[in-house]
Amino acid sequence: MVRSLSFVHLFIILAVGYIGGVLLYREIPSISLEKLLVLYDARVIQGHEASFLKPIGSMVVLFVVTFVVSSFQKTRFLVLFFGALNSVFFGLSSSYLLGSGMKMIEYAIWWFPFQFLACLLFLLYCAVLNPPYFMRTTIGKKRNPRVLPVLVALSIGLLATEIAVYYWILA
């Protein structure tokens, strides 16, 4: 029961963050939005001219900052906030891509499935770093660190596959 509840919890965070990003797209001026989205993934704004190092860098920074925040007891509550923020950026980017006239086939092959899985993996990573209240361990038990490298490796593999699809198949 607790495992299924945790996935429902993560999907709700993902869905609310995505919808929040879509709604936020309507409120932010496009110049400000472009400056913000370049930080998340420059390929959304610049297309094939953007370096493939930008999404790698943003992923590394997100994973490292979240891990550092989870290391301190006073800031640990921010971990799932970073997961939700990633979902909001996913919704903002998706709205920008569809609003700017990206072909639906490219969006359906490249952006949505890979970013959806990447957001879900990142939310799992956040849930392992700081479990929700219903998954917290009892007193004296530590969190299981063996799953963290697996989630990071899955995220790296997913990012490598996404870059391959974007630069070599959709180019």
C-alpha positions as CSV (number, residue, x, y, z in Angstrom):
1,M,0.0,0.0,0.0
2,V,2.8,2.5,0.9
3,R,4.6,1.9,-2.4
4,S,1.5,2.5,-4.5
5,L,0.7,5.6,-2.4
6,S,4.2,7.0,-3.0
7,F,3.8,6.7,-6.8
8,V,0.4,8.3,-6.7
9,H,1.9,11.1,-4.6
10,L,4.8,11.6,-7.1
11,F,2.4,11.6,-10.1
12,I,0.2,14.2,-8.4
13,I,3.3,16.4,-7.8
14,L,4.2,15.9,-11.5
15,A,0.7,16.6,-12.8
16,V,0.1,19.7,-10.6
17,G,3.6,21.0,-11.5
18,Y,3.1,20.5,-15.2
19,I,-0.3,22.1,-15.1
20,G,1.1,25.0,-13.1
21,G,3.8,25.5,-15.7
22,V,1.2,25.5,-18.5
23,L,-0.8,28.1,-16.6
24,L,2.3,30.1,-15.8
25,Y,3.2,30.2,-19.5
26,R,0.1,32.4,-20.1
27,E,1.2,34.9,-17.5
28,I,4.9,35.4,-18.1
29,P,6.0,37.7,-21.0
30,S,7.8,35.7,-23.7
31,I,11.2,37.6,-23.3
32,S,11.3,36.7,-19.6
33,L,10.2,33.2,-20.3
34,E,12.9,32.7,-22.9
35,K,15.6,33.8,-20.4
36,L,14.2,31.4,-17.8
37,L,13.9,28.4,-20.2
38,V,17.5,28.8,-21.5
39,L,18.5,27.8,-18.0
40,Y,16.4,24.7,-18.0
41,D,17.1,23.5,-21.6
42,A,18.5,25.8,-24.3
43,R,17.2,23.5,-27.0
44,V,13.7,24.7,-26.3
45,I,14.6,28.2,-27.4
46,Q,17.6,27.9,-29.7
47,G,16.8,24.6,-31.4
48,H,19.6,22.6,-33.0
49,E,22.0,25.5,-32.5
50,A,22.1,24.9,-28.8
51,S,25.0,22.8,-27.4
52,F,24.1,19.4,-26.0
53,L,26.2,20.4,-22.9
54,K,23.4,22.7,-21.7
55,P,20.9,19.9,-20.8
56,I,23.7,17.8,-19.2
57,G,24.8,20.8,-17.1
58,S,21.4,21.7,-16.0
59,M,20.7,18.0,-15.0
60,V,24.0,17.8,-13.1
61,V,23.3,21.1,-11.3
62,L,19.8,20.0,-10.4
63,F,20.9,16.6,-9.0
64,V,23.8,18.1,-7.0
65,V,21.9,21.0,-5.5
66,T,19.1,18.7,-4.5
67,F,21.6,16.3,-2.9
68,V,23.3,19.1,-1.0
69,V,20.0,20.5,0.2
70,S,19.0,17.0,1.4
71,S,22.2,16.7,3.4
72,F,21.2,19.4,5.9
73,Q,18.3,18.8,8.3
74,K,17.1,22.5,8.2
75,T,16.8,22.5,4.4
76,R,15.6,18.9,3.7
77,F,12.0,20.0,3.3
78,L,13.0,21.8,0.0
79,V,13.9,18.5,-1.7
80,L,10.4,17.8,-3.1
81,F,10.1,21.5,-3.9
82,F,12.9,21.1,-6.4
83,G,11.1,18.1,-7.8
84,A,8.0,20.2,-8.2
85,L,10.0,23.0,-9.7
86,N,11.4,20.6,-12.3
87,S,7.8,19.7,-13.2
88,V,6.8,23.3,-13.5
89,F,9.8,23.9,-15.9
90,F,8.6,20.8,-17.9
91,G,5.1,22.4,-18.2
92,L,6.6,25.8,-19.2
93,S,8.9,24.3,-21.8
94,S,6.1,22.1,-23.2
95,S,3.8,25.1,-23.6
96,Y,6.5,27.2,-25.1
97,L,7.3,24.5,-27.7
98,L,3.7,23.9,-28.6
99,G,3.0,27.7,-28.7
100,S,6.0,28.4,-30.9
101,G,4.8,26.0,-33.6
102,M,6.9,22.9,-33.0
103,K,5.6,20.0,-35.1
104,M,3.4,17.6,-33.0
105,I,5.4,14.6,-34.3
106,E,8.7,16.0,-33.0
107,Y,7.1,16.9,-29.7
108,A,5.5,13.5,-29.3
109,I,8.7,11.6,-30.3
110,W,11.3,13.8,-28.6
111,W,10.2,16.2,-25.9
112,F,7.2,14.8,-24.0
113,P,8.1,11.2,-23.4
114,F,11.8,11.9,-22.5
115,Q,11.0,14.9,-20.3
116,F,8.1,13.1,-18.6
117,L,10.4,10.1,-17.7
118,A,13.2,12.4,-16.6
119,C,10.8,14.4,-14.3
120,L,9.5,11.1,-12.9
121,L,13.0,9.8,-12.3
122,F,14.0,13.1,-10.6
123,L,10.9,13.0,-8.4
124,L,11.9,9.4,-7.4
125,Y,15.4,10.7,-6.6
126,C,13.8,13.4,-4.5
127,A,11.6,10.9,-2.7
128,V,14.6,8.7,-1.9
129,L,16.5,11.7,-0.5
130,N,13.6,13.0,1.6
131,P,10.7,10.5,1.7
132,P,7.2,11.9,2.1
133,Y,5.7,11.7,5.5
134,F,4.0,8.3,4.9
135,M,7.3,6.6,3.8
136,R,9.7,7.9,6.5
137,T,11.8,5.4,8.3
138,T,11.4,4.6,11.9
139,I,13.8,6.0,14.5
140,G,17.3,4.7,14.1
141,K,17.1,3.5,10.5
142,K,19.0,5.2,7.7
143,R,17.8,5.7,4.2
144,N,18.9,3.2,1.6
145,P,21.7,4.8,-0.4
146,R,22.0,1.9,-2.9
147,V,19.1,3.2,-5.0
148,L,20.6,6.7,-5.5
149,P,23.3,5.5,-8.0
150,V,20.7,3.5,-9.9
151,L,18.4,6.5,-10.3
152,V,21.3,8.7,-11.4
153,A,22.5,6.0,-13.9
154,L,18.9,5.7,-15.3
155,S,18.7,9.5,-15.6
156,I,22.1,9.6,-17.4
157,G,21.0,6.8,-19.8
158,L,17.7,8.6,-20.5
159,L,19.5,11.9,-21.1
160,A,21.9,10.2,-23.5
161,T,19.1,8.5,-25.4
162,E,17.2,11.8,-25.6
163,I,20.2,13.7,-26.9
164,A,20.8,10.9,-29.5
165,V,17.1,11.1,-30.6
166,Y,17.2,14.9,-30.8
167,Y,20.6,15.5,-32.6
168,W,20.8,12.5,-34.8
169,I,17.3,11.4,-35.6
170,L,15.3,14.6,-35.6
171,A,18.2,16.7,-37.1
